[in-house]
């Protein structure tokens, strides 16, 4: 397996570790995915509220929010350093609550901040630097995360055959992009089709440029084209990330994932989802909370109105794909049946 530096260098600019988010001199810098690929810029955040707003306003998404939020907690610890322990605990708890509320569906952020709070409280009890303790913990966790990306990417690449057309949805993030890089190293010729992903166009702005940067052929299609493209025989596999996969095998991902899974199932195309980890507090579909974003966003595209302001709109940000439509879940333990997750991880 390649080392952390080698993994980072295989990735496109947007997914390189330092460009997702980083911390310097008490300030959090978050790679601004709203402006990519037309600009490579960072948003500067000087307090927790600015980090929270950056997450809510889609400065970062996918795997980025938990990193940005964790760095926000590092910054919060710095800002209360030297104060009474009760005041530190109260401030950190408030910061955690604000940051967790930015992403109610993707529970990775909440679980990571739960672990972070334990690290912070232990450092506080031992009269150590809470800021440094959290930062050390986070860097170790990110190292392990990139090793985990490589493991899952290896399994993903093994599912890709020479000549495959691959459909994805939204921005499937590091494990998927790395699996493409691994498959390319193995000499496999691939062609990726990515729906544009309204209303934020993550597929067109993030996924396609990232794959293009790797030198892999990629074609942008609109969100209502996958069924037709599949019917033409251009798609052999469907891969996505997942914001959450429950222990009973339901896949929660960007809105549009479910309809593509139905279409793939109809055409006999297997659907594979990359699993970030396990949330024991999300055992089944009933535990899922679907974030509903401001419907006003649906009536805009890149800031331009697409309909009249007084016409209602609706924006559930995620949908739920049931396990019978999922051929396999790509985990650090291998490619598993969605019906076997509870046995493996509970």
C-alpha positions as CSV (number, residue, x, y, z in Angstrom):
1,X,0.0,0.0,0.0
2,X,1.4,3.5,-0.8
3,X,2.3,5.7,2.1
4,X,0.4,8.8,3.2
5,X,2.5,11.1,1.0
6,X,2.1,8.9,-2.0
7,X,-1.6,8.7,-1.6
8,X,-1.9,12.5,-1.2
9,X,0.2,13.0,-4.4
10,X,-2.1,10.7,-6.4
11,X,-5.1,12.8,-5.6
12,X,-6.3,15.9,-7.6
13,X,-5.8,19.3,-6.0
14,X,-9.2,19.5,-4.4
15,X,-8.7,16.4,-2.4
16,X,-5.2,16.9,-1.2
17,X,-5.0,17.0,2.5
18,X,-3.8,20.5,2.9
19,X,-6.4,21.8,0.4
20,X,-9.4,20.3,2.2
21,X,-8.8,22.4,5.3
22,X,-5.8,23.3,7.5
23,X,-5.0,25.2,10.6
24,X,-2.3,27.9,11.1
25,X,-1.7,30.4,13.8
26,X,-5.1,30.0,15.4
27,X,-7.0,30.4,12.1
28,X,-8.9,27.7,10.1
29,X,-8.5,27.8,6.3
30,X,-11.1,25.9,4.3
31,X,-10.7,25.1,0.6
32,X,-13.6,26.9,-1.1
33,X,-15.3,24.3,-3.2
34,X,-18.0,26.8,-4.3
35,X,-15.4,28.6,-6.5
36,X,-13.6,25.5,-7.9
37,X,-12.6,24.7,-10.6
38,X,-12.5,28.4,-11.7
39,X,-10.5,29.5,-8.8
40,X,-8.4,27.8,-6.1
41,X,-9.1,29.8,-3.0
42,X,-9.5,29.3,0.8
43,X,-12.1,30.8,3.2
44,X,-10.5,32.2,6.4
45,X,-12.3,31.4,9.6
46,X,-11.4,33.1,12.9
47,X,-14.1,31.6,15.2
48,X,-16.4,28.6,15.4
49,X,-19.4,30.5,14.0
50,X,-17.5,31.3,10.8
51,X,-16.5,27.6,10.5
52,X,-20.2,26.6,11.0
53,X,-21.4,29.1,8.4
54,X,-18.8,27.9,5.9
55,X,-20.0,24.3,6.3
56,X,-23.7,25.4,6.0
57,X,-22.9,27.6,3.0
58,X,-21.3,24.7,1.1
59,X,-17.7,26.1,1.2
60,X,-16.9,22.4,1.9
61,X,-18.9,19.2,1.6
62,X,-18.5,15.4,1.5
63,X,-15.6,14.5,3.8
64,X,-14.6,18.1,4.3
65,X,-17.1,19.2,7.0
66,X,-15.8,16.9,9.7
67,X,-12.2,18.1,9.1
68,X,-13.2,21.7,9.1
69,X,-15.4,21.2,12.2
70,X,-12.5,19.5,14.1
71,X,-10.2,22.3,13.2
72,X,-12.9,24.7,14.5
73,X,-12.7,22.9,17.8
74,X,-8.9,23.2,17.8
75,X,-9.4,27.0,17.4
76,X,-12.1,27.1,20.1
77,X,-9.7,25.4,22.5
78,X,-7.0,28.0,21.7
79,X,-9.4,30.8,22.4
80,X,-10.3,29.6,25.9
81,X,-6.9,28.4,26.9
82,X,-5.9,29.4,30.5
83,X,-9.5,29.9,31.6
84,X,-11.3,28.0,34.4
85,X,-11.9,24.3,33.4
86,X,-15.6,24.8,33.8
87,X,-15.6,27.7,31.3
88,X,-13.4,25.6,28.9
89,X,-15.8,22.6,29.1
90,X,-18.9,24.9,28.5
91,X,-17.3,26.7,25.6
92,X,-16.2,23.4,23.9
93,X,-19.6,21.8,24.4
94,X,-21.3,24.9,22.8
95,X,-18.9,24.8,19.9
96,X,-19.5,21.1,19.4
97,X,-23.3,21.6,19.4
98,X,-23.1,24.4,16.9
99,X,-20.9,22.5,14.5
100,X,-22.9,19.2,14.7
101,X,-26.1,21.1,13.8
102,X,-24.5,22.1,10.5
103,X,-24.9,18.5,9.1
104,X,-27.8,16.6,10.6
105,X,-27.8,13.8,8.0
106,X,-24.0,13.0,7.7
107,X,-23.5,11.7,11.2
108,X,-19.7,11.2,10.7
109,X,-19.2,14.8,11.9
110,X,-21.1,14.2,15.1
111,X,-19.4,10.9,15.9
112,X,-15.9,12.4,15.3
113,X,-16.7,15.4,17.5
114,X,-17.9,13.0,20.2
115,X,-14.5,11.4,20.2
116,X,-12.8,14.7,20.0
117,X,-14.5,15.9,23.1
118,X,-13.2,12.9,25.0
119,X,-9.7,13.8,24.0
120,X,-10.2,17.5,25.0
121,X,-11.7,16.6,28.4
122,X,-8.8,14.2,29.1
123,X,-6.2,16.9,28.3
124,X,-8.1,19.4,30.4
125,X,-8.1,17.0,33.4
126,X,-4.4,16.4,33.0
127,X,-3.7,20.1,32.7
128,X,-2.3,19.7,29.2
129,X,-2.8,22.0,26.2
130,X,-6.3,21.1,24.9
131,X,-5.5,22.8,21.6
132,X,-2.4,20.7,21.0
133,X,-4.1,17.5,22.2
134,X,-7.0,17.9,19.7
135,X,-4.6,18.8,16.9
136,X,-2.4,15.7,17.6
137,X,-5.5,13.5,17.7
138,X,-6.9,15.0,14.5
139,X,-3.6,14.5,12.5
140,X,-3.4,10.9,13.6
141,X,-7.0,10.3,12.7
142,X,-6.4,11.9,9.3
143,X,-3.4,9.6,8.7
144,X,-5.5,6.6,9.5
145,X,-8.2,8.0,7.3
146,X,-6.0,8.2,4.2
147,X,-4.8,4.7,4.9
148,X,-8.5,3.6,5.0
149,X,-9.1,5.5,1.8
150,X,-6.4,3.5,0.1
151,X,-7.7,0.1,1.4
152,X,-11.2,0.9,0.2
153,X,-9.9,2.3,-3.1
154,X,-8.1,-1.0,-3.6
155,X,-11.3,-2.9,-3.3
156,X,-13.1,-0.3,-5.5
157,X,-10.4,-0.6,-8.3
158,X,-10.7,-4.4,-8.2
159,X,-14.4,-4.0,-9.2
160,X,-13.5,-1.9,-12.2
161,X,-12.8,-3.8,-15.4
162,X,-10.8,-2.6,-18.5
163,X,-13.2,-0.7,-20.7
164,X,-15.9,0.0,-18.1
165,X,-18.1,3.0,-18.3
166,X,-18.8,4.2,-14.7
167,X,-21.6,6.3,-13.4
168,X,-21.2,8.3,-10.2
169,X,-23.3,10.9,-8.4
170,X,-22.4,14.2,-6.7
171,X,-18.7,14.2,-5.5
172,X,-17.8,10.7,-4.4
173,X,-14.7,12.0,-2.7
174,X,-11.4,10.5,-1.9
175,X,-11.9,6.7,-1.9
176,X,-13.7,6.7,-5.3
177,X,-11.3,9.1,-6.9
178,X,-8.3,7.1,-5.5
179,X,-9.9,3.9,-6.8
180,X,-9.9,5.4,-10.3
181,X,-6.2,6.4,-9.9
182,X,-5.4,2.8,-8.8
183,X,-7.3,1.3,-11.7
184,X,-5.5,3.7,-14.1
185,X,-2.1,2.5,-12.6
186,X,-3.2,-1.1,-13.4
187,X,-3.7,-0.2,-17.0
188,X,-7.5,-0.2,-17.0
189,X,-9.2,2.1,-19.4
190,X,-12.2,3.7,-17.9
191,X,-14.8,6.4,-18.9
192,X,-16.7,8.1,-16.1
193,X,-20.1,9.8,-16.5
194,X,-21.1,12.3,-13.9
195,X,-24.5,14.0,-13.6
196,X,-24.1,17.7,-12.9
197,X,-25.9,17.4,-9.5
198,X,-28.3,20.3,-9.2
199,X,-28.5,22.8,-7.5
200,X,-24.9,23.1,-6.5
201,X,-23.4,21.3,-9.5
202,X,-20.9,19.3,-7.5
203,X,-20.7,16.7,-10.3
204,X,-19.9,19.3,-12.9
205,X,-17.7,21.5,-10.8
206,X,-15.9,19.1,-8.5
207,X,-16.1,15.5,-9.8
208,X,-15.5,16.1,-13.5
209,X,-12.5,18.4,-13.1
210,X,-11.0,16.1,-10.4
211,X,-11.2,13.1,-12.7
212,X,-10.0,15.1,-15.7
213,X,-7.0,16.2,-13.6
214,X,-6.1,12.5,-13.3
215,X,-6.2,12.1,-17.1
216,X,-9.2,9.8,-17.1
217,X,-11.9,10.4,-19.7
218,X,-15.0,12.0,-18.0
219,X,-18.3,13.2,-19.5
220,X,-20.7,15.5,-17.7
221,X,-24.4,14.7,-18.2
222,X,-27.5,16.3,-16.8
223,X,-29.3,14.7,-13.8
224,X,-32.1,13.4,-16.0
225,X,-29.8,11.5,-18.5
226,X,-28.5,8.4,-16.6
227,X,-31.4,6.1,-17.7
228,X,-30.8,6.9,-21.3
229,X,-27.0,6.6,-21.1
230,X,-27.4,3.2,-19.4
231,X,-29.8,2.1,-22.1
232,X,-27.1,2.8,-24.7
233,X,-24.8,0.4,-23.0
234,X,-22.3,3.0,-22.0
235,X,-22.5,2.2,-18.2
236,X,-21.2,-1.0,-16.6
237,X,-20.9,0.0,-13.0
238,X,-22.4,2.6,-10.6
239,X,-20.3,3.9,-7.7
240,X,-21.1,6.6,-5.1
241,X,-19.9,7.7,-1.7
242,X,-22.4,7.7,1.1
243,X,-23.0,10.3,3.8
244,X,-24.4,7.5,5.9
245,X,-25.0,3.7,5.6
246,X,-27.2,2.2,8.3
247,X,-26.3,-1.1,9.8
248,X,-29.4,-2.6,8.0
249,X,-27.9,-1.6,4.6
250,X,-29.8,1.6,3.7
251,X,-27.5,4.0,1.8
252,X,-28.0,7.8,2.4
253,X,-26.3,10.0,-0.2
254,X,-26.9,13.1,-2.3
255,X,-30.4,13.5,-3.7
256,X,-30.6,11.7,-7.0
257,X,-28.6,8.6,-5.9
258,X,-31.7,6.6,-5.3
259,X,-33.3,7.2,-8.7
260,X,-30.0,6.2,-10.4
261,X,-29.9,3.0,-8.3
262,X,-33.4,2.1,-9.5
263,X,-32.4,2.7,-13.1
264,X,-29.1,0.8,-12.6
265,X,-31.1,-2.2,-11.1
266,X,-33.5,-2.1,-14.1
267,X,-30.5,-2.3,-16.5
268,X,-28.7,-5.0,-14.6
269,X,-25.9,-2.6,-13.6
270,X,-24.4,-3.2,-10.1
271,X,-24.3,-0.3,-7.6
272,X,-21.5,-0.1,-5.1
273,X,-21.3,2.4,-2.3
274,X,-18.2,3.4,-0.3
275,X,-18.7,3.3,3.4
276,X,-16.8,5.8,5.6
277,X,-17.3,4.0,8.8
278,X,-20.0,2.8,11.3
279,X,-22.4,4.9,13.3
280,X,-23.9,2.6,16.0
281,X,-26.6,5.2,16.6
282,X,-27.9,4.7,13.0
283,X,-29.0,1.0,13.0
284,X,-31.9,1.3,10.6
285,X,-33.9,3.6,8.2
286,X,-35.9,5.0,11.1
287,X,-32.8,6.6,12.6
288,X,-32.1,8.7,9.5
289,X,-32.7,12.4,9.6
290,X,-32.8,13.9,6.1
291,X,-31.6,17.5,5.9
292,X,-34.0,19.8,4.1
293,X,-32.2,22.8,2.8
294,X,-33.6,26.2,1.9
295,X,-35.9,25.6,-1.1
296,X,-34.8,29.0,-2.5
297,X,-31.6,27.2,-3.6
298,X,-33.5,25.1,-6.0
299,X,-34.7,28.2,-7.8
300,X,-31.2,29.4,-8.4
301,X,-28.2,28.1,-10.4
302,X,-24.9,29.7,-9.7
303,X,-26.7,32.8,-8.4
304,X,-29.0,33.2,-11.4
305,X,-32.8,32.7,-11.0
306,X,-34.3,29.7,-13.0
307,X,-38.0,30.4,-12.1
308,X,-40.2,33.0,-10.5
309,X,-39.6,33.8,-6.9
310,X,-43.3,33.2,-5.8
311,X,-43.4,29.6,-7.1
312,X,-42.7,27.1,-4.3
313,X,-39.8,24.7,-4.4
314,X,-38.6,21.7,-2.3
315,X,-35.1,20.7,-1.4
316,X,-34.4,17.5,0.5
317,X,-30.6,17.3,0.2
318,X,-30.3,13.5,0.5
319,X,-32.3,10.4,-0.4
320,X,-32.3,6.8,0.8
321,X,-31.5,3.8,-1.3
322,X,-32.8,0.5,0.1
323,X,-30.4,-2.5,0.4
324,X,-32.0,-4.6,-2.3
325,X,-30.7,-2.1,-4.9
326,X,-27.1,-2.2,-3.5
327,X,-24.8,-4.9,-5.0
328,X,-22.1,-4.2,-2.5
329,X,-20.8,-1.9,0.2
330,X,-17.1,-1.1,0.0
331,X,-15.6,-1.2,3.5
332,X,-12.2,-1.5,5.0
333,X,-13.1,-5.2,5.5
334,X,-13.8,-5.8,1.9
335,X,-16.9,-5.6,-0.4
336,X,-19.8,-6.7,1.7
337,X,-23.5,-7.4,1.2
338,X,-25.6,-4.6,2.6
339,X,-27.4,-7.3,4.6
340,X,-24.2,-8.3,6.3
341,X,-23.1,-5.0,7.7
342,X,-24.7,-5.6,11.1
343,X,-22.8,-8.9,11.5
344,X,-19.5,-7.3,10.6
345,X,-19.8,-4.0,12.4
346,X,-22.4,-4.0,15.2
